[in-house]
């Protein structure tokens, strides 16, 4: 059996972080306090496909990595959380599940945001993570599918993280999921799906609910899951481009306090102290007599349901909450201590079906097959960000003019929570700064 310290060292040296979301260094999740580990195959956002595809293609290898983590931390149970409609992937898992004692498959409803780890933990184990707390506090550690694939490659293949799977969908000719070097540009990856089919494309990186706009020259990072190409006048794009001052004015004029934003809030329904309707009332009227609605913004997971699905007036609770939450953090305010209330008895009836959400967002027509191309696509030049994870940025370990080979360490983990970064391609270092480095063909440097 591998010791936690040894596996942690391998994961840190190999540059493995959560392959989605904020990119938490995976070695930081290894703990003997975890009696249960969870594999997240819930594809939290609509239109994303890579996790079910990757797990269906490499089921045994990913389960092997999952079992290794479970054995290393001494977990009593290993649960694969997967939406029940992913029938092909579930069939692939059933081929090998008997090889892994203590591992089971938990089928999840097709609702959003099922991939939120707090929601997933409750669905699969019945445990409620403390408001503002970490999963390990209730004995659980969560790993997504691509992260486990990277663990497998690091342990059994001695391969560091140099590649990323990305789903490209929306206004493109041939939606596809591709395997590309970290640092390749968004524009190059989009071109792998054929021509863009609109004249005014906007690139939404991540999912339609929680993703952010990007530019074609922006690099793919270890957490880039999807590129959704939409027209600049798509309702979702226009909604995401709203201004805070206008959002506040609209809330002051038309918020009717119907409470739908709170009633459908997944964290509220798990007993967390976030009540968007009370925040909207206080913020819209600039009523600061009771600070609790403002402080409780710290418990919002920013899933966006209140803003993009629930509100019958089309208001922007999530955006306003985010503005206040960021302001509090900037001022050094920490989340208050709160205990979870009992889970709402009506929670099961307040889930938002993903299909209905896609229709509400005007995205249903883009939910088409995006087949996985499991060959590594080439890139001549890559821009590698030194901060692709939560924690301290890696520190550049190369200089301009250095020749590197694919897999070489080009940035070393800093003190504290950090991981190594490796060269995704072979070539010569063209530029180094405190934020990024660029690797290109050797002939480019000579020129």
N, C-alpha and C positions, 0 to 999 in steps of 0.2 A: 504494500500500500504506500502511495506517495504521501509525504508529509505536506502539511499546509504551507510551510515556509518554502519548500522546494517548488511546489506548483505556483505559488505566488511569484517566486523569482522568475520562473519561465514565462508567466503571463506578462509581467512587468517588462522583462527584457524583450519580449516579442511584440510589445506595443499594442496589446489587446485591451480595447475599451468597449463599452456598450455600443453596438453597431447601429445606433439610432438614438433619438432623444438627445440627451446632453453629453453622452459619451463618458459615463462614469468608469474609471479604470477597474477592470474586472477583478484584478487581484485584491482590490479593497473590499470585495464582497465575500471573500473566502473567510469563513469563521466557524469554529466548532460550536457556536451558539445556534447554528442553523439546523434544526431537526427536520426541516422540510425544504426542498429546493423545487423551484418551478421553472419550467421551460415556457417561454411566452411565444406562442404561435397564434396570436389573435389578430395580427395586422390591424393595429389600433385605428388607423385612418382609412377612410374609403379610398378605393382605387389602388391601394398598395397590394402587391402580389408576391414580393420576393421571398418572404419567409416561408409561405406555404410551398412555393416552388422549390426552394433550396432544401427544405426538409423532405419533400417528396423525392428529390433526386439523390440526396445523400443521407437518407434516414439512418442507416446503421452507424455510419461514422459519427453523426451528430449525437445519436443516442449513446454511443460509446464515450464521447466527451462528457456528456451529461452524467453518465454513470461514474466516471472518474471523479468528477467534482463531488458527487454525492458520497462516494466512498471516502474521499479525502477529508471532507468536513464531518463525516460521521452522521449524515442525514438518515433518518429512519424511513423517509418517504421521498420519492422523486415523481413529480406530477408533470405531465405534458398537457398544458392548457391549449386547446385548439378549437376553433369554431367548427361546429358540427357540419356546416355545409362544405368544409374542405375534405370531401369524401375521398378523393384520390390520395391525398397526403395521409389521411387516417388509415387507408388501406395499406400504404407503404409502412406505416408504423407497426401495424398488426403483424407484418411479416417477421418482425424481429423482437417484439415486446417480450416474448417468453425467454429471451436470452438475458434479460436484465431484471433479476429479482428486486422487488421493492419499487419498481417503476410502473406507473399506470397512466392511462390516457383519460383526461377529463374533458368531455365535450362541452363547449360553451355556446350560449345563444348568440345569434348574429346581430349583436347590438353594439352601439357606440357609447362610451369608449371602453370596450372590453379589454383592450390592450393596456390601459392604465394599470400599473402594477398594484395599486391599492384596490381597484375594482377586481382585478384578476385574483388577487390573494383571497378576497372574500368569496368570490364565486367558487374557487377551487378548494378552499380550506375552511371557510366559515369564520376566519379570523379577521378582526378589524385593526388595521394599522392606526396607531395613535395619531391624532391630528398634529401635523408637523413632524411626525416621527419617521423612522426608517423601518423597512420591512424586517430587518434583523431583530428589532425589538420584540417582535412577536414570533421569532424563531424561523423566519422565512428569508430565503435569498432567491432573487429572480434573474434569469438569464435569457436573452432572446436568441433566436435560432442562429442568426449569422455570427453572433458572438461565440456560440458553442462550436460552430464550424471552424472559426479561427482558432479556438482552443485545440480542436482536433489536429489541425494543420501544424500548430506549434509543437504539440507534444509528440505526435507520431511522425510528423514530417519535418520537424525543425524549421518550419517556415514562418517568418514573422508576417505581420500585417502589411501588405503592399497593395492589396486589391480591395475593391468594393463592388458589391452588387447594387445596381440601380435600376428601378423600373421607370421607363419613359412612356407616358400616356398623354392623352388629351388631343390637341390639335396637331397630330403628326400622322404621317401616312401609314406607318407600320409599328404600332405599339410593341414594345419589347422590354425584356429585362436583360441587362447586359452585365458583364464582368469586366471592370475597367481598372487601370492603375489609379491609386490615390493621387490626386493632384492634377489629373486631366481636367480640361475645362468643361463647364456645363454645356457650352455650345457644341463641342466635339461629341459629347455623349448624346445630346439631342439629335445630332445628325445621324447617329446610328439607327434611329427610328424612321429614317427617310425624311422627306421634305416636311417643313412646317406648313400647315394648311390654312393659316390666316396671315394677313398682312401686318398686323400689329400685335405680335406675340408677347405674352408675359410669361415669365418662368417662375412657377411656384415650387419651391424646394421643400421637400417633406410631404406632408399631407395637406388636403384642402382645408382642414379645420385648424391645425396648429402650425402649418408651414409658413415660411416667409418668402418674399419675393427675392429673386436673385438675378444676376446678369450673366450673359453668355461667357464672359471672360473669367468668371468666378470659378475657383477650383473645387473639385469633388473632395470631400473629407471622409474620414472614417465613419461619420454619422449620416452621410447623405443617402437617404433611402429611395427617394423618388424625385423625378422632374415632371411636373404637370404643366403642360403648355396650354394656355388659354388665350382667348382674344382679350385685348385690353378693355373691351366694353362688356365682358361677361359680368353678370350681376355679382358673382362672388368676388371678382377682382375689384369692382367698384365699392363693394362693402368693406373690403379690407383696406381700401385707400382712404377711408373716412378720417376726418380730423377731430382731435379730442375736443376742441372748443365747440365744434358743431354737435358732437355727440352729447356734450353736457347740455347745450341749449335745447336740443330735441328732447332729452330726458326730462328737463324742467317743464317743457310745454305739454308733453303727451303721455308720460309714464302714468299708467292708471293703477299701479300697484295690484295687478292681477295675481302676482306671485307665481306665474307659470315658470319664470326663470329659476326660482327656488324649488318649485315642485319637481322639476325635471333635472335638477343638479345632481350628478352622480355622487359627489362627495357629501352633500347635504343628506342624501338618502342613506348614506352609510354612517350618519351621526356626526359628521364633521361640522364645525360651527361656521359655515359659510352660507349666508342667506342673501343672494344678490338683490332681491327686491328691497330689502332694508338698506343696503348700500346705495341703491339707486335713489331712494327717497332722500337719504342724508346728503349724498353728493350733489344731486340736482338742485336741492334747496340750500346748499352750503350750510347745513345744520351740523355744527361740530359740538353740540352740547353732550352728545353721547359718542364717544370715540370707538366703541366696540365694533360698529359696522365697518369702520375704516381699518382697524387692526385685524379684523377677521379676513380681510382680503388676502392676508398671508397664507391662508389655507386653501386658496383657489388653485386648482391644477391647470387652469387655462385651457380646458378642453374645447371651449367655444360653443357648447350647446346652447347656452343662454342667449347668445348673440346671433348665431347662425341657424338656429332651429326653433327655440322656445318662444321668443318674444313676438307676440302678435302685432306689435307696433314697429318691428324692425329696428329696435334700439340696440345699443352696443354695450351691454353690461361688462363683457369680458375685457374689451378695450379700455373702458374706464377703470375697471378694477386693476388691470395691469399697470396703468399710469400711476395710480395711487400706491400700489404695492411696490413698484420700482422706486417711487419717491421715498417711501418709508425705509426701504433697504439702503438707499443712498444716504439717508440721514442717520443710518446706524441703528434703526429700530429693528428689534428681533421679534419673531412670532411670540405671542403670549402663550402661557401654559393653558391649555384647554383639554378637557376630557371629552371623549366621544359620548354623544347621547345614544340611546338605543337605536338600532337600525330601524328605519321607517317600515312599518308593516306593509305599506303599499309599494315598497321599492320594486318588487318584481313586475308590477303593472306600469311602472314609469320608465322602463327601459326604452330607448329610442332605436327602432329597427334600422339597421344600416341601409337597407334598400329604400326606406322612406326618407332617410336623411339625404341620400344621393339625389333623389328626385327633388327634394326641397332645395338643394344646392344647385340644381340644374346640371348635374354631372352624370346622370344615368346613362347617357349615350356614350360616355367614355369608358364605361365599365365593360370592356371587351377583352378578349384574351391578349396577353402580352407575354408570349412564350419566352422561356428562359434560354438564353444563349450562354452556355457554360464554358465557352472558350474565352481566353483573355484577349481583349481588344488592345491593340498597340497604341502608344502615345510617344511622340518624339520629345516633347517638352512638358514638364510637370512643374506646378507651383505648389510647394508643400508648406502648409501652415504649421507653425510650431505649437499652436494651441488648438488641438482638435478634441479636447477632453476637459472634463471638470478637473480642477486642480491646477498645479503650477505648469506653465508651458515648458516643453522640452527646450534644451539649450543646444544650439547649432554646434556640431562637432566637425564640420568641414569648412574649407575656405574656398574662395573663388579660384577656379582653375584646377581644383582637385578632380581626379578621375574616380568615379564610384561604380560599383556593380550592383545590380538589383539585389536587394536584401541587406546591403551594408547599412550599418547604423550611421545616419546623417545628423541626428540630434539625440542627445542623451537625456534620460529622465532627470528632472531637477529634484532637489530635496523636497520631501513631503510627498503628496499624492501626485504622481506623474508617471509617464511611461516613455520608452524609447520611440523614436520615429525612424523608419527605414526607407532606403531609396526604392521607389516603385519601378524605376527603369535604370538601365545602365547608361552612363554618359559622363558629362563634365559639369561641374558646378558653375553656373553662370552668374548667380547673384546670391548674396547672403545678407539678411537684415535681422533685426531682433524680433520680427514677426513671421518671416517666411524665408524659404530658400528656393531657388529655381535650378532644376537640372535639365540640360538639353543635350543635343548631339555633340560629340566631341569636335566635329568640324565647325560647328557654330562658334565655339570658343576660339579656335584658331583664326577664324575670319575676323 
